[in-house]
């Protein structure tokens, strides 16, 4: 059974999942690269005539992205076990995105009990959470 016959925990199948915009953009870029190589006009978007082609290509890209993430996770684990691995193995590790500092501020605010809260109380909580995390609010033009 292919990866796209897999049933997810929510009961849906892989092929029925909505296509992520970034994956669809990669698929369109790949199709346009081939179009340009063959002297055809690039597409601005996939038309209905290419929906099945787009979906198949997106599935292949999704599988590839999932495999890359799996390799990255394994390499991260191996690197933790063997910190003296050569640096050229770092190319197999996908860097984790930096967490949004505002998410941490909101989490810190939510940790406090909530009753009727005024804007001033929210402002004090935001400033306290920012201070605790080492951040500050300032104008963009301030150095």
N, C-alpha and C positions, 0 to 999 in steps of 0.2 A: 504494500500500500504506500502511495506517495505521501509526502509530508502534507499535501493539501487534502488528503482524505482524513486527516487527524481530527478527532472531535475534541473541542476545548471544554473546559470546566463549565462554561455557560451554556453548553449544548450546541453551539454553532460549529460549523466546519471551517477550516482554514480558508477555503476558497470563497466563503461567504462573507468574509471580513471586509469592512470598508478599506479601500486603498488609501494609505497615508499619502498626503500631498507630496511629501519629499520623495517618496518612492515613485510616484507617478511622474514627477518632474525628472527623476533620473531615467525612467523608461523613455520619456519623450526625448530627452537629450541623446540617448543611445540611438533611437530611431532616426533622429535628425542627423546624427553623425554619419550613419550609413547613407541617408539620403544625399548628403553633401558629397560623400565619397563617390556616389554613383551619378552625380550631376542632377539630382532632383531637388525640387524646392523644399526647404524645411517646413514642417508643420508648426503652427502656433499652438495647437492643441490636438488631442486625439478626437477624431470624428466617430460617429456611431458605427461606421463601417469597420473601424479598428478596435472596437471595444473588447472583442475576444482576444485580439493580439496584445492589446494593452494589458489586459488582466493576466494573460500568460506571462508576459514579460515582467510585470509587477510581482507575480508569484516567485519567479526566478530570482528577482532582486531581493525579495523578502527572505527567501531561503539563504541567499548569499550573505545578507546582513546578519541573519541569525547565526550562521556558521562563524562569521567574523567575530561576533560577540562571544560565542562559545570558546573560540580559540583565545580570545583576549582574557576571558575569565580563567581559563586553564593556565595561561602564561603568567597571569597575576599571582595565582596560587603557587606555581613553580618558583617564581621569582621570590616569593615570601619564604619558601623553603630553602632556596639556594641564592642568597643575595649576591654571590660573586659571579653570577651568570654574565656572559659578555653583553655589552650594551646593545649589540645589534639585535637582541631579542626584544628590545623595547618597541620595535616597530610593529610587533604583533599585539601590543597592548593598546586598547582604545582608552584614551583618557576619560575619566569620569567627569561629567560636567560639574562646574562649581555650583554649590547650592546657592539659591537666591537668599541674600542676607535678610530680606524682608520676611521671608517665610520663617526664619528663625526668630525674628522680632515678634511676629504674630503668635508663634508657638509660646514664646515667653509670656506674652500678654494673656493668652488663653489659660495659662497655668494658674493664674490668679482667679479667685472666686468672682463670679459675675452676678451682680444684682443690677439695680438701676444705675447705669453709668453715664455720666455727663461727658461732654466733649473735652472738658478740662482734665477729667480723670483719664480718658483715653490718651490725651496728649502726654500726661505724666507717665503713663505706662509705656508708651512708645519711647519716650526719652530715656526712661530707666532701662528698658530692654536694649536700646541702642548703646547706652553706656556700658551695660554688662557685656555686650558683644564687642566692644571696642570701636563702635561706629559713632559718627556724629552727623548732624544735619548742617549743611552749609550751602551757600550759594555756589553755582557753577563757576563763577568768575573769581572766587576766593582761592588763594594758593595755599 
